[in-house]
């Protein structure tokens, strides 16, 4: 049995766009949690730097993650965040080693 895929996705808002970006990101949580293969999908905001948002995700497989990234709600959000973010989202995949 393969182990779940761990994903950390970081999104940084422009300083004057924190709340609009937060609204877009929050709207992703419930639809994503309903997706096939989604084991965990949590949105965090850095206490020290409110522009810094991080999704902590766990997927049954890489294919489930790829389906998520191709979903309508993610593709829509990617267009909605234009002009709200300081840089493109940083999405990293990890294997649990212990």
mmCIF file as gemmi writes it, N, C-alpha and C atoms, coordinates in Angstrom:
data_model
loop_
_atom_site.group_PDB
_atom_site.id
_atom_site.type_symbol
_atom_site.label_atom_id
_atom_site.label_alt_id
_atom_site.label_comp_id
_atom_site.label_asym_id
_atom_site.label_entity_id
_atom_site.label_seq_id
_atom_site.pdbx_PDB_ins_code
_atom_site.Cartn_x
_atom_site.Cartn_y
_atom_site.Cartn_z
_atom_site.occupancy
_atom_site.B_iso_or_equiv
_atom_site.pdbx_formal_charge
_atom_site.auth_seq_id
_atom_site.auth_asym_id
_atom_site.pdbx_PDB_model_num
ATOM 1 N N . UNK Axp A 1 ? 0.842 -1.191 0 1 0 ? 1 A 1
ATOM 2 C CA . UNK Axp A 1 ? 0 0 0 1 0 ? 1 A 1
ATOM 3 C C . UNK Axp A 1 ? 0.88 1.245 0 1 0 ? 1 A 1
ATOM 4 N N . UNK Axp A 2 ? 0.589 2.171 -0.873 1 0 ? 2 A 1
ATOM 5 C CA . UNK Axp A 2 ? 1.369 3.403 -0.93 1 0 ? 2 A 1
ATOM 6 C C . UNK Axp A 2 ? 0.907 4.365 0.152 1 0 ? 2 A 1
ATOM 7 N N . UNK Axp A 3 ? 1.833 5.168 0.604 1 0 ? 3 A 1
ATOM 8 C CA . UNK Axp A 3 ? 1.484 6.135 1.64 1 0 ? 3 A 1
ATOM 9 C C . UNK Axp A 3 ? 0.895 7.386 1.012 1 0 ? 3 A 1
ATOM 10 N N . UNK Axp A 4 ? 0.078 8.102 1.777 1 0 ? 4 A 1
ATOM 11 C CA . UNK Axp A 4 ? -0.513 9.337 1.252 1 0 ? 4 A 1
ATOM 12 C C . UNK Axp A 4 ? 0.559 10.375 0.91 1 0 ? 4 A 1
ATOM 13 N N . UNK Axp A 5 ? 0.208 11.241 -0.016 1 0 ? 5 A 1
ATOM 14 C CA . UNK Axp A 5 ? 1.09 12.32 -0.439 1 0 ? 5 A 1
ATOM 15 C C . UNK Axp A 5 ? 0.822 13.542 0.428 1 0 ? 5 A 1
ATOM 16 N N . UNK Axp A 6 ? 1.861 14.082 1.017 1 0 ? 6 A 1
ATOM 17 C CA . UNK Axp A 6 ? 1.761 15.297 1.838 1 0 ? 6 A 1
ATOM 18 C C . UNK Axp A 6 ? 2.099 16.492 0.953 1 0 ? 6 A 1
ATOM 19 N N . UNK Axp A 7 ? 1.31 17.566 1.07 1 0 ? 7 A 1
ATOM 20 C CA . UNK Axp A 7 ? 1.512 18.76 0.25 1 0 ? 7 A 1
ATOM 21 C C . UNK Axp A 7 ? 1.46 19.994 1.142 1 0 ? 7 A 1
ATOM 22 N N . UNK Axp A 8 ? 2.404 20.888 0.922 1 0 ? 8 A 1
ATOM 23 C CA . UNK Axp A 8 ? 2.408 22.2 1.568 1 0 ? 8 A 1
ATOM 24 C C . UNK Axp A 8 ? 2.337 23.231 0.443 1 0 ? 8 A 1
ATOM 25 N N . UNK Axp A 9 ? 1.31 24.053 0.477 1 0 ? 9 A 1
ATOM 26 C CA . UNK Axp A 9 ? 1.126 25.078 -0.561 1 0 ? 9 A 1
ATOM 27 C C . UNK Axp A 9 ? 1.084 26.44 0.125 1 0 ? 9 A 1
ATOM 28 N N . UNK Axp A 10 ? 2.032 27.281 -0.226 1 0 ? 10 A 1
ATOM 29 C CA . UNK Axp A 10 ? 2.158 28.602 0.402 1 0 ? 10 A 1
ATOM 30 C C . UNK Axp A 10 ? 1.748 29.674 -0.59 1 0 ? 10 A 1
ATOM 31 N N . UNK Axp A 11 ? 0.938 30.624 -0.093 1 0 ? 11 A 1
ATOM 32 C CA . UNK Axp A 11 ? 0.469 31.743 -0.901 1 0 ? 11 A 1
ATOM 33 C C . UNK Axp A 11 ? 0.696 33.011 -0.087 1 0 ? 11 A 1
ATOM 34 N N . UNK Axp A 12 ? 1.348 34.006 -0.68 1 0 ? 12 A 1
ATOM 35 C CA . UNK Axp A 12 ? 1.662 35.245 0.035 1 0 ? 12 A 1
ATOM 36 C C . UNK Axp A 12 ? 0.907 36.395 -0.601 1 0 ? 12 A 1
ATOM 37 N N . UNK Axp A 13 ? 0.121 37.082 0.22 1 0 ? 13 A 1
ATOM 38 C CA . UNK Axp A 13 ? -0.683 38.214 -0.243 1 0 ? 13 A 1
ATOM 39 C C . UNK Axp A 13 ? 0.161 39.477 -0.355 1 0 ? 13 A 1
ATOM 40 N N . UNK Axp A 14 ? -0.245 40.361 -1.26 1 0 ? 14 A 1
ATOM 41 C CA . UNK Axp A 14 ? 0.279 41.711 -1.234 1 0 ? 14 A 1
ATOM 42 C C . UNK Axp A 14 ? -0.214 42.34 0.07 1 0 ? 14 A 1
ATOM 43 N N . UNK Axp A 15 ? 0.562 43.222 0.691 1 0 ? 15 A 1
ATOM 44 C CA . UNK Axp A 15 ? 0.197 43.749 2.008 1 0 ? 15 A 1
ATOM 45 C C . UNK Axp A 15 ? -1.2 44.372 2.095 1 0 ? 15 A 1
ATOM 46 N N . UNK Axp A 16 ? -1.661 44.983 1.029 1 0 ? 16 A 1
ATOM 47 C CA . UNK Axp A 16 ? -2.986 45.622 1.061 1 0 ? 16 A 1
ATOM 48 C C . UNK Axp A 16 ? -4.089 44.723 0.507 1 0 ? 16 A 1
ATOM 49 N N . UNK Axp A 17 ? -3.777 43.448 0.282 1 0 ? 17 A 1
ATOM 50 C CA . UNK Axp A 17 ? -4.746 42.511 -0.313 1 0 ? 17 A 1
ATOM 51 C C . UNK Axp A 17 ? -4.98 41.274 0.556 1 0 ? 17 A 1
ATOM 52 N N . UNK Axp A 18 ? -4.667 41.374 1.84 1 0 ? 18 A 1
ATOM 53 C CA . UNK Axp A 18 ? -4.786 40.213 2.737 1 0 ? 18 A 1
ATOM 54 C C . UNK Axp A 18 ? -6.215 39.687 2.786 1 0 ? 18 A 1
ATOM 55 N N . UNK Axp A 19 ? -7.177 40.543 3.053 1 0 ? 19 A 1
ATOM 56 C CA . UNK Axp A 19 ? -8.558 40.082 3.218 1 0 ? 19 A 1
ATOM 57 C C . UNK Axp A 19 ? -9.171 39.555 1.917 1 0 ? 19 A 1
ATOM 58 N N . UNK Axp A 20 ? -8.973 40.238 0.779 1 0 ? 20 A 1
ATOM 59 C CA . UNK Axp A 20 ? -9.512 39.66 -0.461 1 0 ? 20 A 1
ATOM 60 C C . UNK Axp A 20 ? -8.903 38.295 -0.783 1 0 ? 20 A 1
ATOM 61 N N . UNK Axp A 21 ? -7.591 38.138 -0.567 1 0 ? 21 A 1
ATOM 62 C CA . UNK Axp A 21 ? -6.963 36.841 -0.824 1 0 ? 21 A 1
ATOM 63 C C . UNK Axp A 21 ? -7.492 35.795 0.149 1 0 ? 21 A 1
ATOM 64 N N . UNK Axp A 22 ? -7.611 36.16 1.402 1 0 ? 22 A 1
ATOM 65 C CA . UNK Axp A 22 ? -8.122 35.232 2.411 1 0 ? 22 A 1
ATOM 66 C C . UNK Axp A 22 ? -9.504 34.711 2.013 1 0 ? 22 A 1
ATOM 67 N N . UNK Axp A 23 ? -10.361 35.584 1.498 1 0 ? 23 A 1
ATOM 68 C CA . UNK Axp A 23 ? -11.704 35.177 1.076 1 0 ? 23 A 1
ATOM 69 C C . UNK Axp A 23 ? -11.642 34.147 -0.06 1 0 ? 23 A 1
ATOM 70 N N . UNK Axp A 24 ? -10.77 34.369 -1.029 1 0 ? 24 A 1
ATOM 71 C CA . UNK Axp A 24 ? -10.619 33.427 -2.143 1 0 ? 24 A 1
ATOM 72 C C . UNK Axp A 24 ? -10.126 32.076 -1.616 1 0 ? 24 A 1
ATOM 73 N N . UNK Axp A 25 ? -9.138 32.099 -0.735 1 0 ? 25 A 1
ATOM 74 C CA . UNK Axp A 25 ? -8.562 30.857 -0.218 1 0 ? 25 A 1
ATOM 75 C C . UNK Axp A 25 ? -9.553 30.096 0.656 1 0 ? 25 A 1
ATOM 76 N N . UNK Axp A 26 ? -10.281 30.812 1.495 1 0 ? 26 A 1
ATOM 77 C CA . UNK Axp A 26 ? -11.284 30.165 2.342 1 0 ? 26 A 1
ATOM 78 C C . UNK Axp A 26 ? -12.357 29.463 1.514 1 0 ? 26 A 1
ATOM 79 N N . UNK Axp A 27 ? -12.709 30.039 0.382 1 0 ? 27 A 1
ATOM 80 C CA . UNK Axp A 27 ? -13.734 29.455 -0.486 1 0 ? 27 A 1
ATOM 81 C C . UNK Axp A 27 ? -13.289 28.119 -1.093 1 0 ? 27 A 1
ATOM 82 N N . UNK Axp A 28 ? -12.007 27.82 -1.04 1 0 ? 28 A 1
ATOM 83 C CA . UNK Axp A 28 ? -11.496 26.557 -1.587 1 0 ? 28 A 1
ATOM 84 C C . UNK Axp A 28 ? -11.629 25.387 -0.611 1 0 ? 28 A 1
ATOM 85 N N . UNK Axp A 29 ? -11.722 25.68 0.664 1 0 ? 29 A 1
ATOM 86 C CA . UNK Axp A 29 ? -11.606 24.631 1.677 1 0 ? 29 A 1
ATOM 87 C C . UNK Axp A 29 ? -12.714 23.579 1.568 1 0 ? 29 A 1
ATOM 88 N N . UNK Axp A 30 ? -13.96 23.979 1.651 1 0 ? 30 A 1
ATOM 89 C CA . UNK Axp A 30 ? -15.036 22.983 1.662 1 0 ? 30 A 1
ATOM 90 C C . UNK Axp A 30 ? -15.157 22.194 0.36 1 0 ? 30 A 1
ATOM 91 N N . UNK Axp A 31 ? -15.112 22.848 -0.821 1 0 ? 31 A 1
ATOM 92 C CA . UNK Axp A 31 ? -15.183 22.041 -2.042 1 0 ? 31 A 1
ATOM 93 C C . UNK Axp A 31 ? -14.022 21.055 -2.166 1 0 ? 31 A 1
ATOM 94 N N . UNK Axp A 32 ? -12.847 21.461 -1.718 1 0 ? 32 A 1
ATOM 95 C CA . UNK Axp A 32 ? -11.691 20.578 -1.807 1 0 ? 32 A 1
ATOM 96 C C . UNK Axp A 32 ? -11.831 19.402 -0.861 1 0 ? 32 A 1
ATOM 97 N N . UNK Axp A 33 ? -12.323 19.644 0.345 1 0 ? 33 A 1
ATOM 98 C CA . UNK Axp A 33 ? -12.502 18.552 1.306 1 0 ? 33 A 1
ATOM 99 C C . UNK Axp A 33 ? -13.492 17.502 0.799 1 0 ? 33 A 1
ATOM 100 N N . UNK Axp A 34 ? -14.348 17.877 -0.136 1 0 ? 34 A 1
ATOM 101 C CA . UNK Axp A 34 ? -15.324 16.942 -0.707 1 0 ? 34 A 1
ATOM 102 C C . UNK Axp A 34 ? -14.747 16.136 -1.875 1 0 ? 34 A 1
ATOM 103 N N . UNK Axp A 35 ? -13.571 16.499 -2.35 1 0 ? 35 A 1
ATOM 104 C CA . UNK Axp A 35 ? -12.976 15.826 -3.503 1 0 ? 35 A 1
ATOM 105 C C . UNK Axp A 35 ? -12.531 14.411 -3.16 1 0 ? 35 A 1
ATOM 106 N N . UNK Axp A 36 ? -12.634 13.541 -4.149 1 0 ? 36 A 1
ATOM 107 C CA . UNK Axp A 36 ? -12.141 12.179 -4.013 1 0 ? 36 A 1
ATOM 108 C C . UNK Axp A 36 ? -10.64 12.214 -3.736 1 0 ? 36 A 1
ATOM 109 N N . UNK Axp A 37 ? -10.212 11.449 -2.744 1 0 ? 37 A 1
ATOM 110 C CA . UNK Axp A 37 ? -8.786 11.345 -2.453 1 0 ? 37 A 1
ATOM 111 C C . UNK Axp A 37 ? -8.258 12.374 -1.487 1 0 ? 37 A 1
ATOM 112 N N . UNK Axp A 38 ? -9.084 13.339 -1.074 1 0 ? 38 A 1
ATOM 113 C CA . UNK Axp A 38 ? -8.622 14.355 -0.125 1 0 ? 38 A 1
ATOM 114 C C . UNK Axp A 38 ? -8.724 13.806 1.291 1 0 ? 38 A 1
ATOM 115 N N . UNK Axp A 39 ? -7.591 13.717 1.968 1 0 ? 39 A 1
ATOM 116 C CA . UNK Axp A 39 ? -7.551 13.223 3.342 1 0 ? 39 A 1
ATOM 117 C C . UNK Axp A 39 ? -7.429 14.363 4.349 1 0 ? 39 A 1
ATOM 118 N N . UNK Axp A 40 ? -6.816 15.468 3.934 1 0 ? 40 A 1
ATOM 119 C CA . UNK Axp A 40 ? -6.651 16.639 4.796 1 0 ? 40 A 1
ATOM 120 C C . UNK Axp A 40 ? -6.499 17.863 3.909 1 0 ? 40 A 1
ATOM 121 N N . UNK Axp A 41 ? -7.136 18.956 4.31 1 0 ? 41 A 1
ATOM 122 C CA . UNK Axp A 41 ? -6.989 20.212 3.577 1 0 ? 41 A 1
ATOM 123 C C . UNK Axp A 41 ? -7.278 21.342 4.56 1 0 ? 41 A 1
ATOM 124 N N . UNK Axp A 42 ? -6.232 21.884 5.146 1 0 ? 42 A 1
ATOM 125 C CA . UNK Axp A 42 ? -6.349 22.92 6.165 1 0 ? 42 A 1
ATOM 126 C C . UNK Axp A 42 ? -5.658 24.194 5.696 1 0 ? 42 A 1
ATOM 127 N N . UNK Axp A 43 ? -6.288 25.323 5.965 1 0 ? 43 A 1
ATOM 128 C CA . UNK Axp A 43 ? -5.712 26.622 5.629 1 0 ? 43 A 1
ATOM 129 C C . UNK Axp A 43 ? -5.221 27.286 6.901 1 0 ? 43 A 1
ATOM 130 N N . UNK Axp A 44 ? -3.95 27.699 6.893 1 0 ? 44 A 1
ATOM 131 C CA . UNK Axp A 44 ? -3.331 28.367 8.037 1 0 ? 44 A 1
ATOM 132 C C . UNK Axp A 44 ? -2.913 29.776 7.643 1 0 ? 44 A 1
ATOM 133 N N . UNK Axp A 45 ? -2.915 30.682 8.633 1 0 ? 45 A 1
ATOM 134 C CA . UNK Axp A 45 ? -2.402 32.037 8.421 1 0 ? 45 A 1
ATOM 135 C C . UNK Axp A 45 ? -1.338 32.291 9.477 1 0 ? 45 A 1
ATOM 136 N N . UNK Axp A 46 ? -0.183 32.755 9.033 1 0 ? 46 A 1
ATOM 137 C CA . UNK Axp A 46 ? 0.959 33.014 9.904 1 0 ? 46 A 1
ATOM 138 C C . UNK Axp A 46 ? 0.617 34.118 10.909 1 0 ? 46 A 1
ATOM 139 N N . UNK Axp A 47 ? 0.82 33.858 12.192 1 0 ? 47 A 1
ATOM 140 C CA . UNK Axp A 47 ? 0.532 34.845 13.238 1 0 ? 47 A 1
ATOM 141 C C . UNK Axp A 47 ? 1.474 36.041 13.196 1 0 ? 47 A 1
ATOM 142 N N . UNK Axp A 48 ? 2.689 35.808 12.742 1 0 ? 48 A 1
ATOM 143 C CA . UNK Axp A 48 ? 3.696 36.862 12.704 1 0 ? 48 A 1
ATOM 144 C C . UNK Axp A 48 ? 3.649 37.687 11.425 1 0 ? 48 A 1
ATOM 145 N N . UNK Axp A 49 ? 3.142 37.091 10.355 1 0 ? 49 A 1
ATOM 146 C CA . UNK Axp A 49 ? 3.087 37.759 9.053 1 0 ? 49 A 1
ATOM 147 C C . UNK Axp A 49 ? 1.752 37.413 8.408 1 0 ? 49 A 1
ATOM 148 N N . UNK Axp A 50 ? 0.775 38.282 8.551 1 0 ? 50 A 1
ATOM 149 C CA . UNK Axp A 50 ? -0.59 37.999 8.109 1 0 ? 50 A 1
ATOM 150 C C . UNK Axp A 50 ? -0.733 37.874 6.599 1 0 ? 50 A 1
ATOM 151 N N . UNK Axp A 51 ? 0.306 38.235 5.854 1 0 ? 51 A 1
ATOM 152 C CA . UNK Axp A 51 ? 0.259 38.052 4.397 1 0 ? 51 A 1
ATOM 153 C C . UNK Axp A 51 ? 0.535 36.609 3.99 1 0 ? 51 A 1
ATOM 154 N N . UNK Axp A 52 ? 1.004 35.798 4.919 1 0 ? 52 A 1
ATOM 155 C CA . UNK Axp A 52 ? 1.497 34.447 4.653 1 0 ? 52 A 1
ATOM 156 C C . UNK Axp A 52 ? 0.431 33.395 4.971 1 0 ? 52 A 1
ATOM 157 N N . UNK Axp A 53 ? -0.076 32.732 3.919 1 0 ? 53 A 1
ATOM 158 C CA . UNK Axp A 53 ? -1.071 31.668 4.054 1 0 ? 53 A 1
ATOM 159 C C . UNK Axp A 53 ? -0.456 30.351 3.619 1 0 ? 53 A 1
ATOM 160 N N . UNK Axp A 54 ? -0.817 29.273 4.315 1 0 ? 54 A 1
ATOM 161 C CA . UNK Axp A 54 ? -0.301 27.957 3.974 1 0 ? 54 A 1
ATOM 162 C C . UNK Axp A 54 ? -1.419 26.926 4.036 1 0 ? 54 A 1
ATOM 163 N N . UNK Axp A 55 ? -1.528 26.133 2.971 1 0 ? 55 A 1
ATOM 164 C CA . UNK Axp A 55 ? -2.405 24.973 2.977 1 0 ? 55 A 1
ATOM 165 C C . UNK Axp A 55 ? -1.571 23.763 3.379 1 0 ? 55 A 1
ATOM 166 N N . UNK Axp A 56 ? -2.077 22.98 4.318 1 0 ? 56 A 1
ATOM 167 C CA . UNK Axp A 56 ? -1.479 21.71 4.688 1 0 ? 56 A 1
ATOM 168 C C . UNK Axp A 56 ? -2.441 20.645 4.166 1 0 ? 56 A 1
ATOM 169 N N . UNK Axp A 57 ? -1.932 19.824 3.253 1 0 ? 57 A 1
ATOM 170 C CA . UNK Axp A 57 ? -2.795 18.9 2.528 1 0 ? 57 A 1
ATOM 171 C C . UNK Axp A 57 ? -2.27 17.472 2.626 1 0 ? 57 A 1
ATOM 172 N N . UNK Axp A 58 ? -3.196 16.532 2.476 1 0 ? 58 A 1
ATOM 173 C CA . UNK Axp A 58 ? -2.825 15.13 2.358 1 0 ? 58 A 1
ATOM 174 C C . UNK Axp A 58 ? -3.773 14.499 1.349 1 0 ? 58 A 1
ATOM 175 N N . UNK Axp A 59 ? -3.174 13.815 0.378 1 0 ? 59 A 1
ATOM 176 C CA . UNK Axp A 59 ? -3.915 13.2 -0.727 1 0 ? 59 A 1
ATOM 177 C C . UNK Axp A 59 ? -3.604 11.726 -0.793 1 0 ? 59 A 1
ATOM 178 N N . UNK Axp A 60 ? -4.58 10.932 -1.221 1 0 ? 60 A 1
ATOM 179 C CA . UNK Axp A 60 ? -4.377 9.491 -1.354 1 0 ? 60 A 1
ATOM 180 C C . UNK Axp A 60 ? -3.278 9.161 -2.36 1 0 ? 60 A 1
ATOM 181 N N . UNK Axp A 61 ? -3.133 10.012 -3.395 1 0 ? 61 A 1
ATOM 182 C CA . UNK Axp A 61 ? -2.133 9.742 -4.431 1 0 ? 61 A 1
ATOM 183 C C . UNK Axp A 61 ? -1.811 11.019 -5.197 1 0 ? 61 A 1
ATOM 184 N N . UNK Axp A 62 ? -0.756 10.958 -5.983 1 0 ? 62 A 1
ATOM 185 C CA . UNK Axp A 62 ? -0.389 12.062 -6.856 1 0 ? 62 A 1
ATOM 186 C C . UNK Axp A 62 ? -1.515 12.337 -7.862 1 0 ? 62 A 1
ATOM 187 N N . UNK Axp A 63 ? -2.157 11.294 -8.348 1 0 ? 63 A 1
ATOM 188 C CA . UNK Axp A 63 ? -3.259 11.476 -9.304 1 0 ? 63 A 1
ATOM 189 C C . UNK Axp A 63 ? -4.404 12.272 -8.677 1 0 ? 63 A 1
ATOM 190 N N . UNK Axp A 64 ? -4.705 12.013 -7.418 1 0 ? 64 A 1
ATOM 191 C CA . UNK Axp A 64 ? -5.756 12.784 -6.74 1 0 ? 64 A 1
ATOM 192 C C . UNK Axp A 64 ? -5.356 14.26 -6.632 1 0 ? 64 A 1
ATOM 193 N N . UNK Axp A 65 ? -4.096 14.514 -6.327 1 0 ? 65 A 1
ATOM 194 C CA . UNK Axp A 65 ? -3.617 15.902 -6.27 1 0 ? 65 A 1
ATOM 195 C C . UNK Axp A 65 ? -3.724 16.556 -7.645 1 0 ? 65 A 1
ATOM 196 N N . UNK Axp A 66 ? -3.324 15.852 -8.686 1 0 ? 66 A 1
ATOM 197 C CA . UNK Axp A 66 ? -3.395 16.413 -10.032 1 0 ? 66 A 1
ATOM 198 C C . UNK Axp A 66 ? -4.832 16.713 -10.431 1 0 ? 66 A 1
ATOM 199 N N . UNK Axp A 67 ? -5.76 15.841 -10.053 1 0 ? 67 A 1
ATOM 200 C CA . UNK Axp A 67 ? -7.179 16.103 -10.324 1 0 ? 67 A 1
ATOM 201 C C . UNK Axp A 67 ? -7.638 17.353 -9.586 1 0 ? 67 A 1
ATOM 202 N N . UNK Axp A 68 ? -7.181 17.507 -8.355 1 0 ? 68 A 1
ATOM 203 C CA . UNK Axp A 68 ? -7.511 18.698 -7.561 1 0 ? 68 A 1
ATOM 204 C C . UNK Axp A 68 ? -7.003 19.964 -8.249 1 0 ? 68 A 1
ATOM 205 N N . UNK Axp A 69 ? -5.746 19.937 -8.669 1 0 ? 69 A 1
ATOM 206 C CA . UNK Axp A 69 ? -5.16 21.121 -9.297 1 0 ? 69 A 1
ATOM 207 C C . UNK Axp A 69 ? -5.85 21.48 -10.612 1 0 ? 69 A 1
ATOM 208 N N . UNK Axp A 70 ? -6.448 20.507 -11.267 1 0 ? 70 A 1
ATOM 209 C CA . UNK Axp A 70 ? -7.162 20.745 -12.523 1 0 ? 70 A 1
ATOM 210 C C . UNK Axp A 70 ? -8.636 21.076 -12.306 1 0 ? 70 A 1
ATOM 211 N N . UNK Axp A 71 ? -9.109 21.019 -11.061 1 0 ? 71 A 1
ATOM 212 C CA . UNK Axp A 71 ? -10.533 21.232 -10.778 1 0 ? 71 A 1
ATOM 213 C C . UNK Axp A 71 ? -10.961 22.659 -11.112 1 0 ? 71 A 1
ATOM 214 N N . UNK Axp A 72 ? -12.24 22.811 -11.348 1 0 ? 72 A 1
ATOM 215 C CA . UNK Axp A 72 ? -12.794 24.128 -11.7 1 0 ? 72 A 1
ATOM 216 C C . UNK Axp A 72 ? -12.551 25.133 -10.58 1 0 ? 72 A 1
ATOM 217 N N . UNK Axp A 73 ? -12.762 24.745 -9.327 1 0 ? 73 A 1
ATOM 218 C CA . UNK Axp A 73 ? -12.605 25.722 -8.241 1 0 ? 73 A 1
ATOM 219 C C . UNK Axp A 73 ? -11.154 26.172 -8.067 1 0 ? 73 A 1
ATOM 220 N N . UNK Axp A 74 ? -10.198 25.293 -8.323 1 0 ? 74 A 1
ATOM 221 C CA . UNK Axp A 74 ? -8.788 25.717 -8.244 1 0 ? 74 A 1
ATOM 222 C C . UNK Axp A 74 ? -8.435 26.602 -9.434 1 0 ? 74 A 1
ATOM 223 N N . UNK Axp A 75 ? -8.844 26.217 -10.618 1 0 ? 75 A 1
ATOM 224 C CA . UNK Axp A 75 ? -8.552 27.024 -11.805 1 0 ? 75 A 1
ATOM 225 C C . UNK Axp A 75 ? -9.194 28.41 -11.703 1 0 ? 75 A 1
ATOM 226 N N . UNK Axp A 76 ? -10.403 28.468 -11.168 1 0 ? 76 A 1
ATOM 227 C CA . UNK Axp A 76 ? -11.075 29.76 -10.963 1 0 ? 76 A 1
ATOM 228 C C . UNK Axp A 76 ? -10.296 30.605 -9.952 1 0 ? 76 A 1
ATOM 229 N N . UNK Axp A 77 ? -9.888 29.978 -8.849 1 0 ? 77 A 1
ATOM 230 C CA . UNK Axp A 77 ? -9.142 30.699 -7.816 1 0 ? 77 A 1
ATOM 231 C C . UNK Axp A 77 ? -7.83 31.244 -8.351 1 0 ? 77 A 1
ATOM 232 N N . UNK Axp A 78 ? -7.168 30.485 -9.218 1 0 ? 78 A 1
ATOM 233 C CA . UNK Axp A 78 ? -5.902 30.961 -9.782 1 0 ? 78 A 1
ATOM 234 C C . UNK Axp A 78 ? -6.089 32.245 -10.583 1 0 ? 78 A 1
ATOM 235 N N . UNK Axp A 79 ? -7.225 32.406 -11.232 1 0 ? 79 A 1
ATOM 236 C CA . UNK Axp A 79 ? -7.479 33.669 -11.934 1 0 ? 79 A 1
ATOM 237 C C . UNK Axp A 79 ? -7.883 34.758 -10.941 1 0 ? 79 A 1
ATOM 238 N N . UNK Axp A 80 ? -8.606 34.382 -9.881 1 0 ? 80 A 1
ATOM 239 C CA . UNK Axp A 80 ? -9.057 35.363 -8.892 1 0 ? 80 A 1
ATOM 240 C C . UNK Axp A 80 ? -7.911 35.947 -8.069 1 0 ? 80 A 1
ATOM 241 N N . UNK Axp A 81 ? -6.842 35.197 -7.88 1 0 ? 81 A 1
ATOM 242 C CA . UNK Axp A 81 ? -5.752 35.698 -7.037 1 0 ? 81 A 1
ATOM 243 C C . UNK Axp A 81 ? -4.798 36.629 -7.781 1 0 ? 81 A 1
ATOM 244 N N . UNK Axp A 82 ? -4.956 36.724 -9.095 1 0 ? 82 A 1
ATOM 245 C CA . UNK Axp A 82 ? -4.107 37.657 -9.843 1 0 ? 82 A 1
ATOM 246 C C . UNK Axp A 82 ? -4.306 39.063 -9.284 1 0 ? 82 A 1
ATOM 247 N N . UNK Axp A 83 ? -3.206 39.727 -9.012 1 0 ? 83 A 1
ATOM 248 C CA . UNK Axp A 83 ? -3.264 41.063 -8.439 1 0 ? 83 A 1
ATOM 249 C C . UNK Axp A 83 ? -3.408 41.081 -6.925 1 0 ? 83 A 1
ATOM 250 N N . UNK Axp A 84 ? -3.558 39.898 -6.315 1 0 ? 84 A 1
ATOM 251 C CA . UNK Axp A 84 ? -3.674 39.807 -4.855 1 0 ? 84 A 1
ATOM 252 C C . UNK Axp A 84 ? -2.434 39.209 -4.203 1 0 ? 84 A 1
ATOM 253 N N . UNK Axp A 85 ? -1.594 38.538 -5.011 1 0 ? 85 A 1
ATOM 254 C CA . UNK Axp A 85 ? -0.458 37.805 -4.452 1 0 ? 85 A 1
ATOM 255 C C . UNK Axp A 85 ? 0.878 38.462 -4.807 1 0 ? 85 A 1
ATOM 256 N N . UNK Axp A 86 ? 1.834 38.279 -3.902 1 0 ? 86 A 1
ATOM 257 C CA . UNK Axp A 86 ? 3.168 38.834 -4.105 1 0 ? 86 A 1
ATOM 258 C C . UNK Axp A 86 ? 3.991 37.982 -5.07 1 0 ? 86 A 1
ATOM 259 N N . UNK Axp A 87 ? 3.645 36.691 -5.184 1 0 ? 87 A 1
ATOM 260 C CA . UNK Axp A 87 ? 4.351 35.763 -6.067 1 0 ? 87 A 1
ATOM 261 C C . UNK Axp A 87 ? 3.42 34.586 -6.348 1 0 ? 87 A 1
ATOM 262 N N . UNK Axp A 88 ? 3.751 33.779 -7.349 1 0 ? 88 A 1
ATOM 263 C CA . UNK Axp A 88 ? 2.905 32.608 -7.622 1 0 ? 88 A 1
ATOM 264 C C . UNK Axp A 88 ? 2.877 31.662 -6.421 1 0 ? 88 A 1
ATOM 265 N N . UNK Axp A 89 ? 1.815 30.879 -6.267 1 0 ? 89 A 1
ATOM 266 C CA . UNK Axp A 89 ? 1.772 29.908 -5.173 1 0 ? 89 A 1
ATOM 267 C C . UNK Axp A 89 ? 2.965 28.95 -5.24 1 0 ? 89 A 1
ATOM 268 N N . UNK Axp A 90 ? 3.487 28.609 -4.076 1 0 ? 90 A 1
ATOM 269 C CA . UNK Axp A 90 ? 4.611 27.681 -3.947 1 0 ? 90 A 1
ATOM 270 C C . UNK Axp A 90 ? 4.042 26.363 -3.438 1 0 ? 90 A 1
ATOM 271 N N . UNK Axp A 91 ? 3.952 25.361 -4.31 1 0 ? 91 A 1
ATOM 272 C CA . UNK Axp A 91 ? 3.345 24.065 -3.975 1 0 ? 91 A 1
ATOM 273 C C . UNK Axp A 91 ? 4.442 23.018 -3.949 1 0 ? 91 A 1
ATOM 274 N N . UNK Axp A 92 ? 4.576 22.342 -2.791 1 0 ? 92 A 1
ATOM 275 C CA . UNK Axp A 92 ? 5.621 21.337 -2.624 1 0 ? 92 A 1
ATOM 276 C C . UNK Axp A 92 ? 5.019 20.029 -2.129 1 0 ? 92 A 1
ATOM 277 N N . UNK Axp A 93 ? 5.482 18.931 -2.69 1 0 ? 93 A 1
ATOM 278 C CA . UNK Axp A 93 ? 5.006 17.598 -2.341 1 0 ? 93 A 1
ATOM 279 C C . UNK Axp A 93 ? 6.071 16.882 -1.498 1 0 ? 93 A 1
ATOM 280 N N . UNK Axp A 94 ? 5.614 16.146 -0.495 1 0 ? 94 A 1
ATOM 281 C CA . UNK Axp A 94 ? 6.523 15.471 0.417 1 0 ? 94 A 1
ATOM 282 C C . UNK Axp A 94 ? 6.076 14.031 0.661 1 0 ? 94 A 1
ATOM 283 N N . UNK Axp A 95 ? 7.065 13.188 0.976 1 0 ? 95 A 1
ATOM 284 C CA . UNK Axp A 95 ? 6.813 11.842 1.484 1 0 ? 95 A 1
ATOM 285 C C . UNK Axp A 95 ? 7.148 11.842 2.969 1 0 ? 95 A 1
ATOM 286 N N . UNK Axp A 96 ? 6.306 11.22 3.74 1 0 ? 96 A 1
ATOM 287 C CA . UNK Axp A 96 ? 6.587 11.074 5.172 1 0 ? 96 A 1
ATOM 288 C C . UNK Axp A 96 ? 7.68 10.027 5.328 1 0 ? 96 A 1
ATOM 289 N N . UNK Axp A 97 ? 8.741 10.351 6.069 1 0 ? 97 A 1
ATOM 290 C CA . UNK Axp A 97 ? 9.85 9.415 6.206 1 0 ? 97 A 1
ATOM 291 C C . UNK Axp A 97 ? 9.927 8.79 7.602 1 0 ? 97 A 1
ATOM 292 N N . UNK Axp A 98 ? 9.126 9.271 8.521 1 0 ? 98 A 1
ATOM 293 C CA . UNK Axp A 98 ? 9.114 8.664 9.863 1 0 ? 98 A 1
ATOM 294 C C . UNK Axp A 98 ? 7.741 8.735 10.443 1 0 ? 98 A 1
